[in-house]
Amino acid sequence: MTSQTLLEVRPSSRQDNMDISATLILDKPKSEPIKEQPSRLRGFLAGVASGVTKLCVGHPFDTIKVRLQTSGLNSRFNGPLHCLKQTIRKEGFRALYKGATPPLIGWGIMDSVMLGSLHNYRLLLQGNDPTVKLNVFQHTLAGAGAGITVSFVATPIEQIKARLQVQYDSTTKLYNGPIDCARKLVRNNGIRGLWFGLAGTMAFRSFFSVFWGSYELYSRALRKTNLNEPTINFLAGGLSANNFWICAMPFDTIKNRFMTQPDVKPLRFPNIWSCATFIYQTEGIRGFYKGFIPCILRSFPTNASAILAFETTMRLLKNSGI
């Protein structure tokens, strides 16, 4: 055979060995770039940071909103400012944080479940490849799924919170705290009593489709500017929350009115529809938007801060390899 068809290796030659080694290294096929590994846990952990932030910033606004929503036609308040003044004057500043214990634990759990579910629904739509870019509709779909999923966790927490928030004084006080409230609900209605109003919660929280669809649209628009990513998260989160509440407010009002009705038989509102009909017949369309002003004032700073906490924690966990 000729030298063109056969390469003869002479181990005795050190230079030849080096040349062969170099050739083998250069000819080694390049491996494909390693794709980002999906993390199922990351969204749940970041959700806790969002929930705690949401409670600290937003609970006083939420107390005013719930009191206005549940006051009915013959309201004891002339508006949100009057409600705020009356609450502080008669019950003290701490009254704004009435019912805060359930959401302190609950919002951490709820946001963990919701944002963890959102993250996993997104991964599902991405085919388990985090580098795949989703379109706006897919983000909307993931948001709807996350909202409905978290409703099963949110219903008992929101019911206890709302019942404690509408205890104004000794004449309206029925519960000594969240545990006492839960115990009495279970005693009167069985364990299913904690999930009283689940349908209303699911209807309300399905509007997280609006939130996360809007969030993606706002984020894309803001990324065309010179703003940094945390600022984009903050602004997009606050603006998306406003969109969410404009659409979802009537369902939140129905849910809260239904949940906080007296725990006696027969029920004043046997179902969600009867509650919605009563509000419309007695208060009109405006009745569904009671508490809207404190809600929208609360909406931007609370949710902007919560989303910033969520996205920042997601980035930190990703950089830490979690």
Disulfide bonds with the S-S distance in Angstrom:
none
